[in-house]
Amino acid sequence: MFTGIIECLGKITDIKIIGTNKIFWIESTLSEQLRIDESINHNGVCLTIEEIINNTHKITAIKETLAKTNLVDWKSGDIINLERSIKMNGRLDGHIVQGHIDTTAVCINKKILKGSQEFTFKIKKRFSSLVIEKGSICLNGISLTAFNVRNNKFTVAIIPYTIDNTNLSFIEEGSKVNIEFDILGKYVQRMLGK
């Protein structure tokens, strides 16, 4: 479990394809503190640490993960968001995030304002009921609040600290991000659907 509060940025240093899997090496200030078999949130995707060498760690994305996330598009040099799992004796600053990506969204508008930025995203229509006005949403592993929710579009407002300390600074119109919808909303929708 995660909170959607990003700890640091990582840089992809190497990618290998083995069968239908993609193996990534990530360089970060967090890597040396990790342990093998630990679950870490990478751009919102919960992945297992397989190997650690100095300030880099290795992860593998399988076919299912590649099909549902933007990991399929990752390239060497890309910057990603990293977060370790929560400790149950601390504060929950964001919202409950599992690291299980539901789909991707495309940025359709980026607006730079005085003191903040706004990003508008478009998702597949079948997911539109999972986004609510002023509800929590997780984009690339970042806990954010959705507003201006219309059909299959929504907007998030970003403060300068988040822009400076996550990979949102690299998001432009046409960029694809990973989305995890609020777990409580998914359970409510499932129960109402029965």
C-alpha positions in Angstrom: 0.0 0.0 0.0 1.1 3.5 -0.8 -0.1 7.1 -0.2 0.6 8.8 -3.5 3.2 11.1 -1.9 6.3 10.8 -4.1 9.6 10.3 -2.3 12.1 10.9 -5.1 12.6 10.7 -8.9 14.4 7.9 -10.6 16.1 7.7 -14.0 15.9 4.7 -16.3 19.4 3.7 -17.1 18.9 0.4 -19.0 16.1 -1.6 -20.6 16.3 -5.3 -21.7 13.5 -7.3 -23.4 13.4 -11.0 -22.4 10.5 -12.8 -24.0 7.4 -10.7 -23.3 9.0 -9.1 -20.2 10.8 -5.8 -20.0 13.6 -5.4 -17.4 14.4 -1.9 -16.2 17.3 -0.6 -14.2 16.5 2.5 -12.3 19.0 5.0 -10.8 17.8 7.0 -7.7 18.8 8.3 -4.3 16.4 5.7 -2.9 17.9 2.6 -4.5 20.6 2.0 -2.0 18.0 2.0 0.8 15.9 -0.6 -0.7 16.0 -4.4 -0.2 15.4 -7.2 -2.6 11.8 -8.4 -2.7 10.5 -5.0 -1.5 7.5 -3.6 -3.3 8.1 0.0 -4.7 5.7 2.3 -6.5 7.2 3.2 -9.9 5.0 5.8 -11.7 2.1 4.4 -9.8 2.9 0.7 -10.6 3.8 -1.6 -7.7 6.9 -3.6 -8.8 9.2 -5.9 -6.9 12.9 -5.0 -6.4 14.9 -7.9 -7.9 18.5 -6.7 -7.6 20.4 -3.7 -6.2 23.8 -2.4 -7.4 25.0 0.8 -5.7 22.5 3.5 -6.5 20.4 1.4 -9.1 17.8 -1.2 -8.8 16.2 -3.7 -11.2 12.5 -4.4 -11.8 10.6 -6.5 -14.3 7.3 -5.7 -16.0 5.4 -8.6 -17.4 3.0 -8.7 -20.3 -0.1 -7.8 -18.2 1.7 -4.8 -16.7 2.9 -3.6 -20.0 -0.6 -3.8 -21.5 -2.2 -1.7 -18.9 0.4 1.0 -18.1 2.8 3.5 -19.8 5.8 1.3 -19.0 5.6 -0.1 -22.5 6.7 3.4 -23.7 9.5 3.9 -21.1 12.9 4.7 -22.6 16.4 5.0 -21.2 16.8 8.5 -19.7 13.1 8.8 -18.8 12.4 10.2 -15.3 9.9 8.3 -13.1 8.2 8.8 -9.7 9.2 6.5 -6.8 7.5 5.8 -3.5 8.1 3.2 -0.8 5.2 1.4 0.8 3.5 3.1 3.8 4.4 2.2 7.4 1.3 1.6 9.5 2.5 3.8 12.3 2.6 7.0 10.3 0.4 9.6 8.7 -1.6 8.9 5.6 -0.9 12.1 3.7 -2.4 11.3 0.3 -4.9 8.5 -0.1 -4.8 4.7 -0.1 -3.0 3.7 -3.3 -2.4 0.0 -4.2 0.0 0.4 -7.1 -2.4 -1.5 -9.3 -2.9 0.5 -12.5 -6.4 0.5 -14.0 -5.6 2.2 -17.3 -3.8 5.1 -18.8 -5.0 8.6 -19.6 -3.8 11.2 -22.2 -3.1 14.8 -21.3 -5.3 16.9 -23.6 -4.5 20.3 -22.1 -1.7 21.8 -20.0 -2.3 25.3 -18.6 0.5 27.3 -16.8 -1.1 29.7 -14.3 0.4 32.2 -11.9 1.5 30.0 -9.0 0.2 26.6 -10.3 -0.4 24.4 -13.3 -3.5 22.6 -14.5 -3.6 19.4 -16.5 -6.7 18.0 -18.2 -6.8 14.3 -19.0 -9.0 12.1 -21.1 -9.8 8.5 -20.2 -11.7 5.7 -21.8 -15.4 6.2 -21.4 -15.9 3.0 -19.5 -13.9 4.4 -16.6 -15.6 7.8 -16.4 -17.9 6.8 -13.5 -14.8 6.2 -11.3 -13.8 9.9 -11.4 -15.8 12.2 -9.2 -15.7 15.9 -8.5 -13.1 16.6 -5.7 -12.4 12.9 -5.5 -8.9 11.3 -5.1 -7.1 10.0 -8.2 -3.6 8.7 -8.6 -1.7 9.8 -11.7 1.8 8.3 -12.2 1.8 7.4 -8.6 0.8 10.9 -7.4 -2.2 11.4 -5.1 -4.2 14.3 -6.7 -7.7 15.7 -6.6 -9.9 15.7 -9.7 -12.2 18.6 -10.6 -14.1 19.9 -13.7 -15.1 16.3 -14.2 -17.1 16.1 -17.5 -17.9 12.8 -19.2 -14.5 11.1 -19.7 -12.4 14.2 -18.9 -11.1 15.7 -15.7 -8.6 18.3 -14.5 -6.0 18.3 -11.7 -4.3 21.4 -10.3 -0.6 21.1 -9.3 1.3 23.3 -6.9 4.9 24.3 -7.7 6.4 21.8 -5.1 4.7 18.9 -6.9 5.9 20.1 -10.3 9.4 20.4 -9.0 9.5 17.0 -7.2 7.7 14.7 -9.6 7.8 13.9 -13.3 4.7 16.0 -14.0 7.1 18.7 -15.2 7.7 16.5 -18.2 4.0 16.0 -19.0 2.8 17.8 -22.2 -0.3 17.5 -24.3 -0.3 14.0 -25.8 1.6 12.5 -22.9 0.3 9.2 -21.5 0.1 8.7 -17.7 -0.8 5.7 -15.5 -4.1 6.0 -13.5 -5.3 4.2 -10.4 -8.8 5.0 -9.5 -9.8 5.3 -5.8 -10.2 1.8 -4.3 -13.3 2.7 -2.4 -15.0 4.0 -5.5 -14.2 0.8 -7.3 -15.7 -1.4 -4.6 -18.8 0.8 -4.4 -19.2 0.5 -8.2 -18.8 -3.2 -8.1 -21.4 -3.6 -5.3 -23.9 -1.4 -7.1 -23.3 -3.3 -10.3 -24.4 -6.5 -8.7 
